[in-house]
Amino acid sequence: MSSEPPAVASANTQSLTERPAWKALDQHYQAIHNLHMRQLFADDPQRGERFTAEAAGIYLDYSKNRITDETCRLLVQLAEECDLRKRIDAMFSGEHINSTEQRAVLHIALRASEGEQVIVDGIDVVPEVHAVLERMAAFTDQLYNGQWKGYTGKRIRNIINIGIGGSDLGPVMAYEALRYYSRRDMNFRFVSNVDATDFKEATRDISPEETLFIICSKTFTTTETLANAHSARKWILDELADVRAVRKHFVAVSTNAEEVSNFGIDPANMFGFWDWVGGRYSMESAIGLSTMIAIGPDNFRAMLVGFHAMDQHFRTAPFDKNLPVLIGLLGIWYNNFFNSQTIAVLPYDQYLKRFPAYLQQLTMESNGKQVTLNGTRVNYQTSPIVWGEPGTNGQHSFYQLVHQGTRLIPCDFIGFCQTLNPLGNHHDMLMANLFAQTEALAFGKTREEVKAAGTPDWLCPHRSFEGNRPTNTILAERLTPYTLGTLVALYEHSVFTQGTIWNIDSFDQWGVELGKALAKRIVQELETESDLPLKHDSSTNTLMRRYGRFKKPQS
Ligand code: G6Q
């Protein structure tokens, strides 16, 4: 890599906190932070209709936020001062905006429709993208119609995706989210952890003869994935006792054909992607092969259309009507001016149970950075901590803190007008809870209201709710592959919006490296039974020695 930092044409150089809009927002915060949403709604009967935006089938109600028209105006001004428009154009036109890795960032090309052009370093990549999609679809059909069989001639019934991080969280989230559309005559499992429990539990009740492993690894050098892949290979060979079986029971998804072939997988059975697709932005590339096998090529394509619809909206809509921009800017408002630490994502749909975990990586790996694009230390907070669970379950555990704790926790509520599984009045109950929570969080219950209901004085403080807790409500008609695509793209682009304001590289992940390198060294030390003195700190040395003493069951 060059010893000179790369020039990033679209990068902005002015310090964020010196920008006029930032300073104005600071002052505006002082003026309005005590305003209560009760007041804001009372003053403007149309508020719940005005502070809304809609695109690609997603309706966003952001009226239950601690904002006024002026807040929105200033936040949009901030986006403009930070050259968000220029950065969006730079991303879509293949500029190397991942500057620390000197790469283009073009997950948007993965969902471009045939015939569109996305140029990366002088080459239109859309035909390649569609060629891989075609191969994935053909392979899926072969599995479905039994043309592709296991080594002993049995149909493949079990698909096990082996991967970690971006090569796992997207596939597992998408499988769970779209399970309604999935083939029920096949099993789909996901092994990520190097803890052997993950592999053992995934394989304990299935037959190797009917099992296909998809080894998903962009680099094909990730130690956890390779350890699991080798154990999978052994599991297959222990049963089938012929190395030729590997061909029928393993396919790979990677950018590294050489390592794939070193592992013993025929590169003909490899589905490729490109270095301009980041791991956490790859679920709609070949990394989504398990998703395609689960839901079928047509549904997979419908998901891509959803992604694409949100991409187009993000690229073209004015900022004050632009869903990802609005969500991103509201996040900045709480993170940087109210100093909130976290954001909760609360899907009222059981199928989205892994969506918060997926968003954790998307957000925190992308924007958990402490230096700007030019390497100077930031003097403001970057990514919030993202967490969440599906409703209504969370209501019976952590919502207490959201309602009455001392911290301000902005929440995104996600719901659907139609259920995929009608059953009595369950769906009305589910959605009633969603609406009730956002209402209670915004308006609370005053001491006077509590007292008027007959509560004794001493109990009133415990039973009062301050309210004024901000929420966004994201409402779509129905959870379909298309909707999932729009939802994921919505958050991808809101993360990018925030990264642009904070002037950081949202597409690298150097923070993951140090632990990886140290673990490699320590595993060797743990495996060699020597008495050589350990050269770590006294804590690590003592822990390793203790582990060494007790790692075999004591007789
Ligand atoms: C994602 C990260 C990271 C990556 C995993 C797996 O953006 O880069 O989570 O996806 O470390 O990497 P491989 O796909 O190379 O095995």
Boltz pocket constraint, residues with backbone or C-beta under 6 A from the ligand:
constraints:
  - pocket:
      binder: B
      contacts: [[A, 164], [A, 165], [A, 166], [A, 167], [A, 216], [A, 217], [A, 218], [A, 219], [A, 220], [A, 221], [A, 222], [A, 225], [A, 278], [A, 279], [A, 280], [A, 281], [A, 365], [A, 509]]
      max_distance: 6.0
